[in-house]
Each structure stands twice: as structure tokens, then as C-alpha cells.
Amino acid sequence: MSNLAPRKAVRAMAPYSPPTDGRAGKLRLDFNENTVGSSPRVIEYLKQQLSCEGLSIYPEYAETKPAVAAFFGVGTDDFILTNGTDEAIQVLVNTYVDDEQEVIVLHPAYAMYRFYAEVAAAQVREISYRQADLGFPMEELLDALTPVTRAVLLANPNNPTGTGIGVAEIEQILKKAPGAAVLIDEAYYEFSGVTALPLLPRYPNLFVSRTFSKVYGMAALRIGCLFSQAQNVAYLHKAQSPYSVNMLAAIAVRAAIQDPDFVSSYVAEALAARDLLYSGFARLGIETFPSQANFILFRIGARSIEIRDKLREKGVLVRDRSYEIPGCIRVTAGTRAQAERFLKELENLL
């Protein structure tokens, strides 16, 4: 028997096993992705740029970083490219959080906030969304912030609840926790229109993440950004692998940001599909929660896992969340045609 044992923090963690196998060819309303694919310009540009020699060279970002900086209206020293939002969370925690230091997360929320905090052996403190309506617990969060708080990890809008907050609320959090790294994860920004990016020059404790995995339809490529003031970004670079973003992703993002019409068109369609879903749920007498993102959390009751599994048999994928919000399922708002198919299959099951 081996005497080699993992760190205590890793032994204590619950494993995270995302249900990602066998999704090809099905209606993907489970992971909040773009349900029609990336911009055709991305594939065209990759074909133009790829070569055998290019694949043999370590990634270079000299063309990508200025293009992304111009797109977001920031300086090239004000962000790092990341391997999706997951690496943004990991790098922030690795840069600012020591063993046993306090990290505040909300519950329920994206699982990777707790995951990376636990890997770092931080003390994770959870603040629950309000039970009745899953509203944002502003007073509770502000009361929890103290000088010992080292990081605050928030999604706006939040996954899986769809809950969003405004810029004024974000500023309250930043002011209450000047000694903490405050991450505002804006994975679903395009659907809510609320961003903390303009606050960056005024708050040295602010970090904002964006991803190209959702509305841009490039989840397979794993690319995002983590923004902050330049002096913070210099430290983030020190804690990041130099080649964590692959060259295909770095090339693809340059094409993606050149097709704003694709993004705006998909956002409009997804929001229309979200309205259609709300109407369908109301007709079926199913409780829903307000969402500012491209998904809706709805309460189906004790049959949630059964409904998820039977929908899968029909080729429709949704995400059961009853393990943390009793009786609830999350469904992505893709296109109106996809929403109609989902509602038809759900009604048949009910």
C-alpha cells in the first residue's frame, strides 16, 4: 500500500463530475451554450490561418491581445487571456488566497468557485440566495464582509438562478471589502447588459471575467478573459501558465469579435425564446424564477430527475438542480423553435 497521500484539502473535497458525455446530436438545453454553434466566420478564419508549421509552434498572443483589448475598451495590460472562466477563477484564487483564508461564495452558484477555493485550502463561507424567490442576499452578503475576507466570487447574472444585480450593488460590495479580491463573473453579460468593466479604473479590488463559451459558441475552445487594474494583472501573469490558452482559441477569438451581428442576432433570439418559455411554463402552471440570463430555473417537484431522464430519452437535454434547489430543473433558452420543442415534450410528460 502506498504511503503517498494527497493534500488534506483535496481529500476533503467532493468530486465534481459534469454530465458531458453523449450530448452530440441532441437538443442541448443543459449547459447554457449557444445552441446553434459559433459564427461561421470562426471556422473560415481558422481554415485560413491553420498550417502544419503553425501547430508546431507554442502559442503567441501578439495579435490577439490588442484586438481583444480594443474590443473591450481596455489596455493590453488590463487583462489576461484565460482557458475559459475556470482558469480565471483558479488564477485569481492562486494569486490572492492563502491556506485558511476566507473566500465568500453564494449558494447555489457555479460550482467552480467553491472547487478552486477548496483546492487552495481556503475557508469557504457560503451566503444563500433568499429561499422564497432566490433573490440576491445583498444585506446578508454585506454583513458577512469583514477585514478577514480575502476573496468574493460572484456571478452576475448568477448560474443556476438567473439572478442579477446592478452596478450600484456591485459598488457597495467593492466599498465594503477593499481588502478582498472581488470577482464579478460576467459569463452571461450579453443577455443581461449589466457590466462592471467601467468600474475598473476606480476600484483596485475589482476583477471581471468574460467567456467566449456561451453566446459566442466556442465552449470547445476554452477561452476567456480576466480583467483588472494593470498592477493586479502583473501578479495574475505570475500565477498563470504561460501557454494555457491554445493557439486555435487565440486565433478563433479574433474572428469571433469581428462578427457582432452574429452575437446580437443570437441574443435577440434567445431572449425571445426565454419569453416563450415563460409563457409556456405559465400555461402549464409551473413555477419559475426571474432570470436575466439565457436560461430559466423552474420547479417541477418530486419528478425532477424523472422528467430530466425522460426528456433525454426524447433527445432533449436539461440540467437537474434538485440536489441543491429541491424540485428544480434549469433549461437553456436557445431558439424559439427549440423552446417550442422542449415545451411540447415537457407537456407530453406531464
N, C-alpha and C positions, 0 to 999 in steps of 0.2 A: 504494500500500500504506500502511495506517495506521501511524503511529508509536505509537498508543495500545496499551499492553500492560497486562495485569492484574498484580497483585502477584505476587511470586515464589512466595509460599506457595500462591496459587491455581493458578498454572501447574504446580506440582509435585504437586498433588493428583490422585488418581484420581477420576473422576466416580462419583457414586452414582446408580444408575438402578433404583429399586424397580419390580418387575414388577406393576404395579397395574391394568393395562388389561384389559378383557374378563372381569371377575370376576363381574359380575352374573348371577344365575340359576344359579350353580354352587355346589357344596358347598365353602365357604370354610374349609379347614383349613390355610391357608398363612400367615396373619398374626396368629394368636392372638387374633382378635377374639371378641366374643360372637357365636356362630353362629346365634342366634335373633332378635337385634335388641335394641333398647333397651326399657326399661319402657314400657308403653302410657301411663303417666301423663305421660311426657315429651312425647309428641305431643299429648295432650289439653291439657296446660298451655300448650304453645306456641300452639295454636289459640286458647286463651282470651286470651293475652297479646298476640298479634301484632295490629298495626294498620298502616295505611299511614303514619300520622304517626310511629309508633314506629320504623319503618325509616328515617326521615329524620333521626333524632337520633343523634349519636355515643353509643357505649355508656356506660352508667353502671353502677356496681357497688355502689351503696349498699345495695341489698337482698341482693345475692348474697354479699358478703364476710362479713357477720355470720352468715348461715345456714351458709356453709361452715366458718367458724371454730368455730361451735358443734358442727357435725357431727364435726370432727376433734379437738375439745377443745383448741383453741389460741386465742390472742388474734388480733384482726384485724390487728395489726401484725406478726404472726409468719409471714406468708406473702404471696406474690404469686400472683395468678391468671396462668396462662400458656397460650399457644397450644400445648397438648399438652406432652408431656415434652420434645420437641425444643427448644422455646423455653426451657424451664427450663435445659437444658444450655447453650444459647447464652448466655443472660443470665449464668449463673454464670461461664462462661469469660470473657465480655466484662468482667465486673466484677473478676475476680481474677487473670487471666493476661495477662502482657505478652509481647511478642515474645521468643522463645528460652527462655522459662521452661519448666520441666519439668512435664509432665502425665503421670500414670501411668494407664494403662488395662489391662484384662485382655484376653486373646485366647484363643478367639473371644468377642466381645461385641457389643452393639448398636453398629452402625456409626456412629451419630451422635456417640458420644464422641470417636472419632478425627476425624471430619469437622469438628466445631466447633473442636477443638484445632488442627487443621491450618489452618483458615481464620484462626485467631488467630496463626498463625506460631509456635506453641508447639513445644517439643521433646517429641515423644510417645515415651514409654517403655512398651513392652508387656511384661506378665508373662503367660506362658502357663498356661492350665489344665493340670493334670497329664495327660500323654498317655494313660496306661493307662486311667483311669476318669473323666477330665475333672473330677477333684476340685479343690476350691478351693486355690490355691497359697499358703496362709497364711504359711509361713516365708519363701518367696521374696518375697512382697509386703512383709512387714515388713522384710526385709533391704534391699529396694530403697528404702524411705522414708528420706530424708535431709533436712537443713535446706534443700536447694535445691528440694525437691518443692513445687510451687505448688498443684497440684490432684490429687485422686484421684477417678476417676469409675467407680463400681461399680454393677452391678445386682444386686438381691437379691430373688427368685431371678434368676439370670443367663439371658439370652437369647443364644444358642440352646441352651445346655447344660442348663438347668433346675437348675443347681447353686445351692444356698442355703447361707447361713451364719447363725449365731445372733447374738444381741445381744452376747454376751461377746466374740466375734471382732470385731464392729464396734467395740466399745470399745477393743480392743487397737490397731486401726488408728488410731482417733482420738487415742489417747495417744501413739502413735509419730510422728504427723505433726501436732503442734499448730500449725504454721505453714502448713498446707495446707488448702485448702477441700476437704472430703471429701463427695462426693455419694453418697448411697445412693438409687438409683433403685428405687422400690417399685411398679413398674408391675403386678406380679403378686402383690402383697401378699395380696389376698383369697384366693388359693389356697394360700399358704404359712402365713399367720398370724403371720409374724415382722415386726416393725416397729421402726425406730429412733426413731420420733417421741417416745417418753417420755424419750429421752436429750437432747433439745434444750436444756433448761434448764442442763444440766451441761457441754455441750461447745460452745464458741463457734465451733468449726471445722466443725460438722456442718450439712449440708444434706440434706433429704429431699424427693424428688419423688414425686408421685402423679398418676395419669392417670384420666380417665373414658373412655378409648378402648377399654379391654379389657373387664372384667367388666360395666361399665355400658352397653356397646353404643353409645357415642356417638363413635366414631372420626371420623366425618364432620364433627363439630362442632369438633374440635380444642380441648379444654380440659383443663387440669391445674392442679397447684399446686406451688409450690416453697416449702418451709418452712425457717426458720432462726430464730436469735435476732433480736429486733427491730432491733438496731443493724446487723446484716447486711442485713436486708430493706430498710432505708432506702437502702443502697447499691445493692441489686438494682433498686429502683424507678428510680434514676437512670440505670441502663443499659438500661432497658426502654422500648419504645414505649408511650405511654400508652393506646392503644386496640387492643392486639394481640389481645385476646380479644373476639370479636364479641358483639353483644347476644343473638343467638339462643342461643349457647353459655351465656352468663351466665344467661339465663332457664331454659334446659333443666336446668342443673345443680341448680337449686333444687328441681325436681321429682324429679330422679334420687335425691337424697339422702333424699327423703321416702318412698322405696319400698324399705326394707331387705329385705323379704321376697322381692322380685324377685331381688335380688343373692344372698341366701343360698340361694335355690332353684336359681339357675343354677350357683353354686359347687358345690353338692352334686351336681348332675347332671354337671358337667364332671369332678369328681373320680371319680365312678362310671364315666364314660366313659374316663378315664385308666386306671383299673384294668382295664377291659375291653380296652383297647388293649394293656396289658402282657401280659394273658393270651393275647391273640391273637398277639402277637409271639413269646411263648414257645412256643406251639403250632407256629408256623411256623419256629421255630429261628432267629429274627432277633435279633441283639444290640441291646440298648437301654441307655440310660444313666439313672441315677436323676434324677427331676425333682420339684421342689417347685412347679412352675407348671402352667399348663393346656396343656401341650404335652409331647411326648416326642421326643427325638432318637434315631433308630435308624440302624444301619449296614446298608446293603443291598449295598454293594460296588460293583463297576465299573459296574453297571447303574443307578446312582442317577439320572442325568439321563434315561435312557430310561424308567425307572419313573415319574418325575415327569411326563414328557410323555405317556405312555400313560394315566396316571391323569387328566390334564387332558382327554384325548380322551373319557374317560368322565364328565366333568363334576365330577371331584374334584380340588381344588387342594391341593397340599402344597408345601413350600419345600425346594428342594435346597440343602444346605450343604456339598457336597463340595468346593467351591472353597477352603474353609478347614479342613474336617474330612473327610478322604478317605472317600468312600463313604457319606456320611451325608445323611439327609433328616430334616426336622422336620415333625411333624404336630400340629395343634391337637386337643386333646380338647374336643369340643363337647358333643353329647348322645350318649346310648348308641346311639340309632338311627343317628346319623351315624357313630359309631365302627364299628358293625356293617357299614354300607355300605362304608366305607373298607376294612375288613379283607377283605370279600368281593371287592372289586375288586382289592385287592393280591394276594390268594391266586390269583385267576384269572390274573394276570400272571406269577406265579411258577411 
